[in-house]
Amino acid sequence: MAEEPAFTRVLKAAEVEPGTKKAVEVNGHSVLVCHSNDRLFAVSNICSHAQEKLECGRMSRGWIACPIHGARFELATGRAMNPPAKQPIATYPVRIVDEWIEVSVPPPG
Amino acid sequence: MAAELEERKALSKGEARCPAADSTQEIIAKDKVAAPGWVRSESYQFLGDEDISTDRYIDPKFAQEELDKLWTRTWQFACREEHIPEVGDYHVYDLGPYSFIITRVAKNEVRAYFNACMHRGTKLRASGTEGRASEFKCSFHGWSWNIDGTNKGIVCEWDFPHVDRKKLTLPEARVELLGGFVFINMDPDAPPLAQYIGADFKKHIDAWKLEDRYTYLHVAKRLPCNWKLAIEAFLEAYHVIITHPQVAVSNGDANSQYDVYGEHVNRFISPLGVLSPHLSGKYTEEDILAQFTLGDSGALGGEKRTLGEGATARQVMADMFRGMFEKATNSDLSGVSDSELLDCYSYTIFPNLYLFPGISLPMVYRFRPDPRDHRWCLYEVMFLRPVPKDGKRPEPAEVIRLRDDQSFKDAEGMDPGFGAILDQDTDNLFLQQEGLEASAKHGLTLGNYQEIRVRHFEKAWEKYLAMAPKRPDRERLPRR
């Protein structure tokens, strides 16, 4: 069984208030930490459709929408909810330890 | 002589009312907390008694004519303002082949862009989607628009010396905001919304403050019938005793009140907590209290219902509702009348919007034709609850899309009793569609009073269908 990548501390928990999101770089990946529907999610910040950044998109009710072409993704699973995207975006394990948000993102390559 | 006059009056068309039962107004007049003026008025009008031709429901040519004549001229509910709270937020609204990106461009300004790239026509946003745009960029060749509708850029502009980007702003439908609803109209010559709905009804909707509600449940389902049949299934309480026998015990159905307002708005008031005149003498006040069904009972919990000495079921329910809805929805209902807490007010704004401004039955319905098949339509029901007293507005509910074979009870958050009512209402519809196609009688026959809303609706339909086609034309639409 593949070992889960180590968790990396990225932000203080208080920095991502309910209904907000923040982009961070981890192991060369642009990761979006989202606080929606009373929980935290960590997903790829890059839209699977045309590689645009998702960080300025609207987040609501457990999804995020790409601000450029409008694809939406489920934060819990990364599933593409509507065109023009068909492919999912990556999702990453996320946890809070000692008031810090930690994400587990694979190493580069 | 006076008695004779009375008799003649009783025989005039449209004058007859359910005999031996209190009228809706008489029922409401006995309530402890008095109803406001918009409840305590009547506006019935006799509009004829000839049959309504049925080809409009079964011949696909009318579906196309509706798209060319009716939907391009009428005010339509596109989304709620709560769906686009921030500048840049958008919501895609479709009607048949037409599609609009409803976008908030400033705190108090919403626009409806025709959802098509001005290069080779690709939709700028997929149907059924929403989000926040930093730009509307076509996913085909990348022509792009700012959220204010001005053109942002053309890829390889050197190849388009014949295109003036200043003239490339996105065409818009007209937009008006009312009661938290975003209405659009594709017709640059249509009357303003206030004139379209009329001054009388404008006073009603202004009194309801529906902008202070939020959508806590939103369910969509395809129905196997023409969109007009679906609408007309909800325009009267005449069907209650047969279609919803479980409700009739606590619903004044045959003595409901029917009103019309101008050309585009009609309503009924169906009093609850009283026995159906059909069942007179067969049930007690205890029975009425026990069988009371309502749309938003999720707000109530399992409160015990008890009838005190000399009390009426209607008053007991009103008193109970006031406290329980206040608690459950964290809202202030002290100024709300018993009737507003209990009764079913159903208003139609032609062509396809229903508003139920009551507290226990707080729905919005919307019906849209299926552009590929005139024998199918899309039905939506939304429940609007008061925004909590602390002012924190919950996000509007995500749409739950039911499969064709699913019950409304399957929608999470739907009151099972109300889901059963919607199933009963909609399960007849394929039979009516098929029956109209099978029938040797080519007209609907309508009751003069209880089915006046059906006739009123069809009169408006006939008015628009008699007009010349009017497809949206970029040159005639407002553009910045």
Interface residues (C-beta under 8 A of the other chain):
Chain A: H49 A50 C56 G57 R58 S60 R61 G62 A65 C66 P67 I68 H69 G70 R72 N82 P83 P84
Chain B: E86 G88 D89 L124 R125 A126 G128 T129 E130 G131 R132 A133 S134 E135 K137 S139 E395 A397 E398
